[in-house]
Amino acid sequence: MHLKRKIAKTAAVVLSAAMVGLFGTANYYSSRLPETLTADIGSGIEIAEYPEITCASFRSEAIAASETYPASRQATLSLFGAIPIKNVEIREEEAPMLAVGGDPFGIKLLMDGVMVTELGEITLSDGKTVCPAREAGIKVGDVIRLADMQPVTSNSQIQGIISNSGGRTIKLSVNRGGNEFIAYLEPVYSEEQGVWLGGMWVRDSIAGIGTITFINPETGEFAGLGHPICDSDTGELVPISSGEAVAVEITEAKAGQKGIPGELRGAFTSDGSLGILNRNNGCGVYGILTDEARAELCSDCEIFKMAYRQEIRTGKAEILSTVEGGTPQRYEIEIENVDYSGDESGKNMVIRITDEELLKRTGGIVQGMSGSPIIQDGKLIGAVTHVFVADPTRGYGIFAENMAEYLIG
């Protein structure tokens, strides 16, 4: 009897340890999965990297069958159909059909205001130094929208207001991280330069090169980059007043090396405007093509259904990118990691370039390739966004689902 009790006790301890291990595993999965999942209508929920996870709806099929779409319901994700992992919201909607890009485009942006990029001291006649902007509470990265109740749209405009102030206090409307506040700037006179100064440098426009990720062939709306356009000095997201997408010709692909990012170099062409740019956010830059540009670009594009995040798996995939000439080419990559819980940071996947031809030309991912669409299993799954400076063969990608969330049409 003593031996039987000992065996039973041991078995209970082993079972208890196993259950603790399983629930610990469940907690791991819970942290790796989002609070909301979207699925194509009728496809159900299967997590490509975690086939052991199943999805059970709280609501009956009879109720679901009577719904119109998009639809939303609560569901439970379970490990092996037995151990609950977490409750999630399941949204069902038709996955969009999108024309994939890979074409480079030039970016011309005018800011919604002027961005402060640097503060500086001004030497007065008595030898003392002062920075009026800093004393007014202004910081690098702030965006000045109004000066004396006038909309500010250029560097020369605000400098003109300051230099013509005669030293009177200037009321500024300033945006800092989405919050508006009033600052009062008191210019000082520089004997050396013979003008009134505010002690700040500002930027009013940005230009660069990116890659189109996809186009809505019905509306001409397009998305590119997969990450926000930020000011090179401040790192702050650039608020758009107006913007233009223009044709660009890639003239050189400077290969990246360990510690030194490469880049695509090009020149804006005289072929005219491709369209307007109207949004810049955490998932990229968005705009609307002209009818002519839409007809030209979409005539050469392949149409793919967009994949939702849970459909993406580690393994082989392809990117479409233009590193020379004018036509996007397919290049092989490997997806090394997928973060299903990923937000809009543009770092939802870790990818590695494996294509020997692309490695020979660029050394891997280079600046200007941001936005290059990623294709896997015949679906558009995302876009290239960042390069690892220490290893240019590797970098990050964003889910196409995150980018498509901001399409209007």
C-alpha positions as CSV (number, residue, x, y, z in Angstrom):
1,M,0.0,0.0,0.0
2,H,2.8,2.4,0.8
3,L,4.4,1.7,-2.6
4,K,1.0,2.4,-4.4
5,R,0.6,5.7,-2.5
6,K,4.1,6.7,-3.5
7,I,3.5,5.8,-7.2
8,A,0.2,7.8,-7.1
9,K,1.9,10.8,-5.5
10,T,4.7,10.7,-8.0
11,A,2.3,10.5,-10.9
12,A,0.3,13.4,-9.6
13,V,3.5,15.5,-9.3
14,V,4.5,14.6,-12.9
15,L,1.0,15.4,-14.1
16,S,1.0,18.7,-12.2
17,A,4.4,19.6,-13.7
18,A,3.2,18.7,-17.2
19,M,0.1,20.9,-16.8
20,V,2.2,23.8,-15.5
21,G,4.4,23.4,-18.6
22,L,1.4,23.4,-20.9
23,F,-0.1,26.5,-19.3
24,G,3.3,28.2,-19.5
25,T,3.4,27.4,-23.2
26,A,-0.1,28.8,-23.5
27,N,1.1,32.1,-21.9
28,Y,3.9,32.2,-24.4
29,Y,1.5,31.8,-27.4
30,S,-0.8,34.4,-25.9
31,S,2.0,37.0,-25.8
32,R,2.8,36.2,-29.5
33,L,-0.7,36.7,-30.8
34,P,-2.7,39.9,-31.3
35,E,-6.0,40.9,-29.7
36,T,-7.7,41.0,-33.1
37,L,-7.3,38.8,-36.2
38,T,-8.8,39.4,-39.6
39,A,-9.7,36.6,-42.0
40,D,-10.9,36.3,-45.6
41,I,-14.6,35.4,-45.7
42,G,-15.1,31.7,-45.2
43,S,-11.4,30.9,-44.7
44,G,-11.5,30.4,-40.9
45,I,-8.5,31.1,-38.7
46,E,-5.3,29.0,-39.0
47,I,-2.0,30.3,-37.7
48,A,0.6,29.3,-40.3
49,E,3.5,29.2,-37.8
50,Y,1.4,27.5,-35.0
51,P,-0.7,24.7,-36.5
52,E,-1.3,23.4,-33.0
53,I,-3.5,26.4,-32.3
54,T,-7.2,26.1,-33.1
55,C,-10.0,28.7,-33.1
56,A,-13.4,28.1,-31.6
57,S,-16.1,30.7,-32.0
58,F,-18.3,31.7,-29.1
59,R,-21.2,32.2,-31.6
60,S,-23.2,29.6,-33.5
61,E,-22.8,29.0,-37.2
62,A,-26.5,29.8,-37.7
63,I,-25.9,33.3,-36.4
64,A,-22.8,33.7,-38.4
65,A,-24.5,32.5,-41.6
66,S,-27.1,35.4,-41.4
67,E,-24.5,38.1,-41.1
68,T,-23.4,40.7,-43.6
69,Y,-19.7,41.5,-44.1
70,P,-17.5,42.7,-42.8
71,A,-18.5,40.8,-39.6
72,S,-17.0,40.6,-36.1
73,R,-17.2,38.0,-33.4
74,Q,-15.5,36.8,-30.3
75,A,-13.5,33.6,-30.3
76,T,-11.2,31.5,-28.2
77,L,-7.7,30.4,-29.5
78,S,-6.8,27.1,-27.9
79,L,-3.7,24.9,-27.7
80,F,-4.5,21.4,-29.2
81,G,-8.2,22.3,-28.9
82,A,-8.0,21.8,-25.2
83,I,-6.1,24.6,-23.4
84,P,-7.5,28.1,-23.9
85,I,-4.8,30.6,-24.9
86,K,-6.7,33.9,-25.2
87,N,-9.9,35.4,-26.3
88,V,-9.7,37.4,-29.5
89,E,-11.9,39.4,-31.8
90,I,-12.2,37.8,-35.2
91,R,-13.1,40.1,-38.1
92,E,-14.2,38.6,-41.4
93,E,-13.9,40.7,-44.6
94,E,-13.0,40.1,-48.2
95,A,-9.3,40.3,-48.7
96,P,-8.5,43.0,-51.3
97,M,-7.0,42.3,-54.7
98,L,-4.1,44.7,-55.3
99,A,-1.7,45.5,-58.1
100,V,1.8,45.0,-56.7
101,G,4.4,47.6,-57.4
102,G,8.1,47.5,-57.1
103,D,8.4,50.7,-59.1
104,P,10.6,53.5,-57.7
105,F,9.0,56.9,-57.3
106,G,10.3,60.3,-56.4
107,I,8.9,62.0,-53.3
108,K,8.3,65.8,-52.9
109,L,6.7,66.9,-49.7
110,L,5.8,70.3,-48.4
111,M,5.2,70.2,-44.6
112,D,2.1,71.3,-42.8
113,G,4.0,74.2,-41.2
114,V,7.8,74.3,-40.7
115,M,9.8,71.9,-38.5
116,V,12.4,73.2,-36.1
117,T,15.6,71.3,-36.8
118,E,18.1,73.1,-34.7
119,L,18.4,75.8,-32.0
120,G,21.3,78.2,-31.7
121,E,22.7,80.9,-29.5
122,I,22.8,84.6,-30.7
123,T,25.6,86.9,-29.5
124,L,24.3,90.3,-28.3
125,S,26.2,93.6,-28.3
126,D,27.3,93.2,-24.7
127,G,28.8,89.8,-25.5
128,K,26.1,87.7,-23.8
129,T,24.4,84.9,-25.7
130,V,20.7,84.0,-25.8
131,C,18.4,81.7,-27.7
132,P,14.9,83.3,-28.0
133,A,13.3,80.1,-29.4
134,R,14.5,78.0,-26.4
135,E,13.4,80.6,-24.0
136,A,10.0,80.5,-25.6
137,G,9.8,76.8,-24.9
138,I,10.4,75.6,-28.4
139,K,12.3,72.3,-29.0
140,V,13.9,70.6,-31.9
141,G,11.1,68.6,-33.7
142,D,8.4,71.1,-33.0
143,V,6.2,72.1,-36.0
144,I,5.3,75.8,-36.2
145,R,2.0,76.2,-38.0
146,L,1.0,79.8,-37.4
147,A,3.1,83.0,-36.7
148,D,1.1,86.1,-35.8
149,M,-2.1,84.2,-36.9
150,Q,-0.6,83.7,-40.4
151,P,-0.2,80.1,-41.7
152,V,3.5,79.4,-42.1
153,T,4.5,77.3,-45.1
154,S,8.1,78.1,-45.8
155,N,11.4,78.8,-44.2
156,S,11.7,82.2,-45.9
157,Q,8.2,83.2,-44.7
158,I,8.9,82.7,-41.0
159,Q,12.3,84.2,-41.2
160,G,10.8,87.2,-42.9
161,I,8.2,87.6,-40.1
162,I,11.0,87.4,-37.5
163,S,13.4,89.8,-39.3
164,N,10.7,92.4,-39.8
165,S,9.4,92.2,-36.3
166,G,11.4,95.1,-34.9
167,G,11.8,93.1,-31.7
168,R,8.1,92.8,-30.8
169,T,6.8,89.5,-29.4
170,I,5.6,87.0,-32.0
171,K,2.7,84.6,-31.1
172,L,3.4,81.1,-32.5
173,S,1.0,78.2,-32.8
174,V,3.2,75.1,-32.3
175,N,2.5,71.3,-32.6
176,R,4.5,68.9,-30.6
177,G,3.7,65.2,-31.0
178,G,0.1,66.0,-32.0
179,N,-0.5,68.5,-29.2
180,E,-1.0,72.2,-30.1
181,F,0.3,75.0,-27.8
182,I,1.0,78.7,-28.0
183,A,4.6,80.0,-27.6
184,Y,5.7,83.7,-27.5
185,L,8.9,84.4,-29.3
186,E,10.9,87.5,-28.5
187,P,13.4,88.1,-31.3
188,V,16.8,89.7,-30.5
189,Y,18.9,91.9,-32.7
190,S,22.2,90.5,-34.0
191,E,24.8,93.4,-34.4
192,E,27.0,91.0,-36.4
193,Q,24.3,90.1,-39.0
194,G,22.3,93.3,-38.7
195,V,18.9,91.6,-38.4
196,W,16.4,90.4,-35.8
197,L,16.7,86.6,-35.1
198,G,14.8,83.9,-33.4
199,G,17.6,81.4,-32.7
200,M,16.2,78.5,-34.7
201,W,16.6,76.8,-38.0
202,V,13.6,75.3,-39.7
203,R,12.8,72.9,-42.6
204,D,9.8,73.2,-44.9
205,S,10.2,70.5,-47.5
206,I,11.6,67.0,-48.0
207,A,12.6,65.1,-51.2
208,G,13.6,61.5,-51.6
209,I,13.1,58.1,-53.4
210,G,10.9,55.2,-52.4
211,T,9.2,52.1,-53.8
212,I,5.5,51.7,-54.6
213,T,4.1,48.6,-52.7
214,F,0.7,48.3,-54.2
215,I,-2.0,50.1,-56.1
216,N,-5.8,49.8,-55.9
217,P,-6.4,49.3,-59.6
218,E,-10.0,50.6,-59.3
219,T,-9.3,53.9,-57.6
220,G,-5.6,54.6,-58.3
221,E,-4.8,54.9,-54.7
222,F,-1.4,53.6,-53.8
223,A,0.9,53.0,-50.8
224,G,4.7,52.9,-50.6
225,L,7.7,52.8,-48.3
226,G,6.0,50.8,-45.5
227,H,7.4,53.2,-42.9
228,P,6.9,56.9,-42.2
229,I,8.9,59.7,-43.8
230,C,10.8,61.3,-40.9
231,D,13.0,64.4,-40.8
232,S,16.6,63.4,-41.1
233,D,17.7,65.8,-38.3
234,T,15.0,65.4,-35.8
235,G,13.7,61.9,-36.5
236,E,10.1,63.2,-36.2
237,L,7.3,62.2,-38.6
238,V,6.9,64.9,-41.3
239,P,3.3,66.3,-41.4
240,I,2.2,66.7,-45.0
241,S,0.6,69.9,-46.3
242,S,0.9,68.8,-49.9
243,G,3.0,66.3,-51.8
244,E,3.7,65.0,-55.2
245,A,4.9,61.6,-56.5
246,V,7.1,62.0,-59.6
247,A,8.8,59.7,-62.0
248,V,12.4,58.8,-61.1
249,E,15.2,57.0,-62.9
250,I,17.6,54.8,-60.9
251,T,21.1,55.7,-61.9
252,E,23.1,53.7,-59.4
253,A,22.8,51.1,-56.7
254,K,25.4,51.7,-54.1
255,A,26.0,48.4,-52.3
256,G,25.7,48.2,-48.6
257,Q,28.4,47.0,-46.3
258,K,28.6,46.0,-42.6
259,G,28.0,49.3,-40.7
260,I,27.4,51.3,-43.9
261,P,23.9,51.2,-45.4
262,G,23.8,51.2,-49.2
263,E,21.3,53.3,-51.3
264,L,19.6,53.6,-54.6
265,R,20.6,56.8,-56.3
266,G,18.4,58.4,-58.9
267,A,17.1,61.5,-60.5
268,F,13.7,63.0,-61.0
269,T,12.8,62.8,-64.6
270,S,10.8,65.3,-66.7
271,D,8.0,62.9,-67.4
272,G,5.6,64.8,-65.2
273,S,3.7,64.0,-62.1
274,L,2.6,60.5,-61.1
275,G,0.1,61.8,-58.7
276,I,-0.5,63.5,-55.3
277,L,0.7,62.4,-51.9
278,N,-1.8,63.0,-49.2
279,R,-0.8,61.0,-46.1
280,N,2.3,60.1,-44.2
281,N,1.9,57.8,-41.2
282,G,3.5,54.8,-39.4
283,C,2.7,52.4,-42.2
284,G,4.1,54.5,-45.1
285,V,3.2,57.2,-47.5
286,Y,-0.1,57.2,-49.5
287,G,-1.4,59.0,-52.5
288,I,-3.5,58.9,-55.7
289,L,-2.1,58.3,-59.1
290,T,-3.1,60.3,-62.2
291,D,-5.2,58.4,-64.7
292,E,-2.2,58.2,-67.0
293,A,0.1,56.9,-64.4
294,R,-2.4,54.4,-63.1
295,A,-3.0,53.1,-66.7
296,E,0.7,52.8,-67.3
297,L,1.8,51.3,-64.0
298,C,-1.2,48.9,-63.6
299,S,-0.8,47.6,-67.2
300,D,2.5,46.0,-66.2
301,C,1.5,45.0,-62.7
302,E,0.4,41.6,-61.5
303,I,-2.8,41.4,-59.3
304,F,-2.5,39.5,-56.0
305,K,-4.9,38.8,-53.2
306,M,-3.6,40.2,-50.0
307,A,-2.7,37.8,-47.2
308,Y,-3.7,38.5,-43.6
309,R,-0.9,38.2,-41.0
310,Q,-1.8,34.7,-39.7
311,E,-1.3,33.3,-43.2
312,I,2.4,34.4,-43.3
313,R,5.0,31.7,-42.5
314,T,8.8,31.5,-42.2
315,G,10.5,30.2,-45.3
316,K,10.9,31.2,-48.9
317,A,9.3,34.3,-50.4
318,E,10.1,36.9,-53.1
319,I,10.4,40.6,-53.3
320,L,9.8,42.9,-56.3
321,S,12.2,45.7,-56.6
322,T,13.9,48.0,-59.1
323,V,17.6,48.4,-58.6
324,E,18.5,49.3,-62.2
325,G,16.6,50.0,-65.3
326,G,12.9,50.7,-65.2
327,T,11.2,47.4,-64.6
328,P,10.8,45.6,-61.2
329,Q,12.5,42.3,-60.9
330,R,11.7,39.3,-58.6
331,Y,14.4,38.4,-56.1
332,E,14.4,35.5,-53.6
333,I,14.3,36.0,-49.9
334,E,13.9,34.0,-46.7
335,I,11.5,35.0,-44.0
336,E,13.2,34.2,-40.7
337,N,10.7,35.4,-38.2
338,V,7.0,36.5,-38.1
339,D,5.7,38.6,-35.2
340,Y,1.9,38.1,-35.4
341,S,1.4,40.6,-32.6
342,G,3.2,43.2,-34.6
343,D,1.9,46.7,-34.6
344,E,2.5,49.5,-37.2
345,S,6.2,49.9,-36.4
346,G,7.2,48.4,-39.8
347,K,9.0,45.6,-38.1
348,N,6.6,42.7,-38.3
349,M,8.9,40.3,-40.1
350,V,12.6,39.6,-40.2
351,I,13.7,38.9,-43.8
352,R,17.0,37.9,-45.4
353,I,18.0,38.4,-49.0
354,T,19.2,35.1,-50.5
355,D,19.1,36.0,-54.2
356,E,22.7,35.9,-55.5
357,E,22.1,38.4,-58.3
358,L,20.6,41.0,-55.8
359,L,23.4,40.3,-53.3
360,K,26.0,41.0,-56.1
361,R,24.3,44.2,-57.1
362,T,23.4,45.8,-53.8
363,G,24.8,43.6,-51.0
364,G,21.3,43.1,-49.7
365,I,18.7,45.7,-48.7
366,V,19.6,49.3,-49.4
367,Q,17.9,52.7,-48.9
368,G,15.3,53.3,-51.6
369,M,14.1,49.7,-51.6
370,S,11.7,50.5,-48.8
371,G,8.2,49.5,-50.0
372,S,9.3,46.7,-52.2
373,P,6.4,44.2,-52.1
374,I,6.9,40.8,-50.6
375,I,5.1,37.8,-52.2
376,Q,4.6,34.4,-50.6
377,D,2.4,31.5,-51.7
378,G,0.9,33.6,-54.5
379,K,-0.3,36.4,-52.1
380,L,0.9,39.9,-51.2
381,I,2.1,39.6,-47.6
382,G,4.0,42.8,-47.0
383,A,6.8,45.2,-47.9
384,V,10.5,45.7,-47.1
385,T,11.0,48.5,-44.6
386,H,14.4,48.5,-42.9
387,V,17.9,47.2,-43.2
388,F,20.1,45.9,-40.4
389,V,23.1,48.2,-40.5
390,A,25.3,45.4,-39.1
391,D,24.1,42.9,-41.7
392,P,22.7,44.4,-45.0
393,T,21.5,41.0,-46.1
394,R,18.9,41.1,-43.4
395,G,16.2,43.6,-42.4
396,Y,12.5,44.1,-41.5
397,G,9.2,44.0,-43.3
398,I,5.7,45.2,-42.6
399,F,2.4,43.3,-43.0
400,A,0.5,44.3,-46.1
401,E,-2.6,44.1,-43.8
402,N,-1.3,47.0,-41.8
403,M,-0.6,49.1,-44.8
404,A,-4.0,48.3,-46.5
405,E,-5.8,49.5,-43.3
406,Y,-5.3,53.1,-44.4
407,L,-6.7,52.7,-48.0
408,I,-9.7,55.0,-48.5
409,G,-11.2,53.3,-51.5
